Amino acid sequence: MRKKIVAGNWKMNLDHQQGVSLFSEIVNMAKDEVMGSQQVVVCSPFIHLHSIAQLAKGTPQVAIGAQNIYFQESGAYTGEISATQVKSTGAAYVILGHSERRAYFHEDDELLSKKVDAALKHGLIPIFCIGETQEERESGRYFEVIRQQLDKGIFHLSNDAFSQVVLAYEPVWAIGTGLTASPEQAQEVHAFIRNEVAAKYTQEIADSATILYGGSCNPKNAPDLFAQPDIDGGLIGGASLKSRDFIDIVKVFNR
């Protein structure tokens, strides 16, 4: 059975105390209201990681993640954070390849493949993001774009290594815009991704791969999105900054 995951991406929001306060609310709600086997992941700015990891102890349904790492293990890389440093805080996951990192910081597939390798080497689970821009969708090139991101970013991995990766489809045109892919549009791409994984690896690996949807997912549209056969949860942006909204999305899997 595929793992169901709802991951919150706080992006560059919340000071330290605000983050601790929000996470405390999320943990307490998760203890009381999350009844299924779904995994909750909170991906915070680096400043929060150690503190919220301490708060998550004793709550196995809630895990911690970072939003980025550098591929080098240590050295003269001012301003960067290594996988070992993130792991030492108690974090278990890391978002890689987010469209904002690709667009604003010019991260390409070659760099991202190195980051994936570094994460796996040091025991972090990559949440690897792929997706097309509005121009790429309107031109009908979105399958080609996603195939290239898979090929160059993670399809160098062995069967065992790939099985540790969580995929996240995020249509770039639906991130922070209020637009959302329809359940049918999202399912079409998720099914395509799963078929690509099956062709590269095996059908068994494809069937067990967790593929999340990211793109203005909220409590209202989550039930229809998560009901699709190839959507295994969400990578949640804005709604993850409101504890009630975030937990209501997680609770979709209680049903």
N, C-alpha and C positions, 0 to 999 in steps of 0.2 A: 504493500500500500504506500502511495506517495505521501510524504510529509506535507501537511498543511501549515503554511507559515504566513503570518501577518507581521511585516516589518515596518516600523516607523522611521522615517528619515527626517530628523529635526533640522537638517541643513545648518546654516550659520545663524541660529536663533538661540535665545535664552542665555542669560548670564549663569554663573555657577549655581547660585541659590535658586533661581527660577527653575533650572533644570532638575535640581534635586527635589524641589517641591512637586513639579509635574510628574517626575518618575515615581515618587512616593504614592501619588494618587493612582497611577497606572498599576503599580504592584498590588496595592490594596484592592482595587477593583478586580484585577485578574484573579486574585485569591478567592474572591467571593463569587465571581460571575463567569469565569472561563471554565466550562465543564467538559470540553472535549479534549482531544489529544493534540490540538493545534499548538504550534510554537509561536510565542510572541517574541519579537526582537525589537529592541530600541537602539537605533543607530544615532548616537549623539555626537556633538563636537568633542574633540579630544579632552577639553577641560573637565568634562563631566564623567569620563569613563570610570575612573577608579571609584569615585563616590557612589555612582549608581550601581556599579558592580557589587559593592558592599551591601547595598539595599536589596539587591536581587537574591542574595544568599538565602537558601531555604525556599525559594520559589522557582522550581525547575521549569515551570511553563514560561518563564520570562528570561530571555538571554540578552546580552549586550553586544553591540557592534559599533565599529568605527565607520567613518565615511570615506576613508582613504588611507593608503600607506605608500611608502616609497619602496622600490625593489631592493635597494642596498640594505645590508644588515646594520651598518654603523659607519661613522666616518664624518668627513667634512662636508655635510649636506645641510647647511643652515636652514632651519625652518621646516625640515622634513621629519617624518615619523616612520620608524621601521615597524615591520610586523612583530618583531620580538618585543618592542616597547608596548605596542598595543596589546599583545597577548599577556604581558606582565600585569596589566591593569585588571584582568579578569574578563576581558572581552572574548567572544567566541566567533564573531562574524565581522566581515568588512565589506562595504559596498565598493565595487570597482566598476569603472566604465560608465558612471552616471553621465547623462547627456550634458549636464552642466560642467563636469570635468572635461569632457571631450570638447565642448564649445569654448568655454572661457579659458581653459588652461592648455588647450591644444593637445590633449592626450590622445595618441593614436593607438592602433591595435597592437603595434610592436611593443610599445611601452606597457600597455595593459597586460600583454601576455607575460611579461616579466613580473609584473605586480601579482598576477594570479599565481605564478610559480612561487614567489616569496611568501604569499599568504599560506598556501598549502604546505610549504616546507616547515612553517612554524605553527601549524595547527590551527590556522584561522579558516573559516568557511567563507569563500567569496560569494557575494551576491553580485553576479555579473550582469550588467545592464546592457541591453541592446535595443535598438529602435530607430525609426526613420523620422526625418523632418517632414514638415507639411509639403514642401516642394517635392521631396522624394515620394511621398504618398500620392500626390496629385499626378505625378508623372508616371505612376505605375511601377516604379523601380523599388518598391519597399522590400519585396522578397529578396531581390539582388543585394540590397544594402545589408539586410539582416544576415544573409548567407555569408557575406564577406566578413562581417563582424564576428560571426561564429568561427569561420575558418581561420582567421588571423589572430583572434583573441584567445580562444580556448581549445580549439580542435587539435592542438599539438599535444594535449594531455593524454596519458594512458587511460585505459578503461577505469582502473581503480581511482586514479586521481580525479577524472571527470565526475565520477559518482559522488564526490564530495562537494561539488559545485551546485549552487542554487542559481537559476537563471531568472532574470526579470525583464519582461518586455515592457518598454516604456515608449509609447509613441510620443516623440518630442513635441509634436503639435498639441498634445493634451496635458502638458506639464505646467502647472501654475496658470493655465489659461481659462480654467473653468470648463473647457471642452473635454469630453470623454469619448473614447472609442465606444461604439455600441457593443453590446455583448457579442453580437455576430462578428463584428470587425475584429474584436479582441480574440475571439475563439479561432477565427481563421488564421491569425498569425501564430497563436499558441500551437495550433495543430501543425502548422508548417515547421515551427521550431522543433517540435517533437519528432516529426518525420526526418528532419535533417540530422538530429541526434541518432535516430535509428539507423540511418544510412551510413553515418560515420562510425558508430560503435555497434550496438546491438539493439534489437527491439526491447529486450529485457531492461537494458540501461535506460532507454528512452521512456519506457513505461514507468520507471521508478524515479525519473527526474522531476524535481519540483520546479515549476515555472510560474512566477508571480506576474501579476499585472500591476503596472505603475502608470498612473496618468489621471489625476483628479478623481481618485476613488474616494467615496464617502459613504456614510451609513445608508443613504438612500439607494445608491446604485450598486453597492457591494453584493446584495443578495442575487441580483440578476447576473452579475459578472462571475461570481464564485460558483454559480450553478452550472457554468459551462464545463464540459467534460475535461478540457485541457488546462483550465485555470485553477491553480492550487493555492491561491492566496493573493496578497497584495503588498506592494511597496508603497507606503502611504506617506505623502508629503504633508500638506497643510493640515489635514485632519488629525495627524499624529501629535499636533501641538495642543489639542484639546482632549483631555483624558476621556471624557464621556464619549465623544465621537470615535476616538480610537478604539476603545473597548467595545463599543457597539459594532464596529466593523469586525473585530475579532470574534464577537459572539455569533456572527453569521454561521460559523461552523458548529455552534452548539445545536443547531436545528437538525 
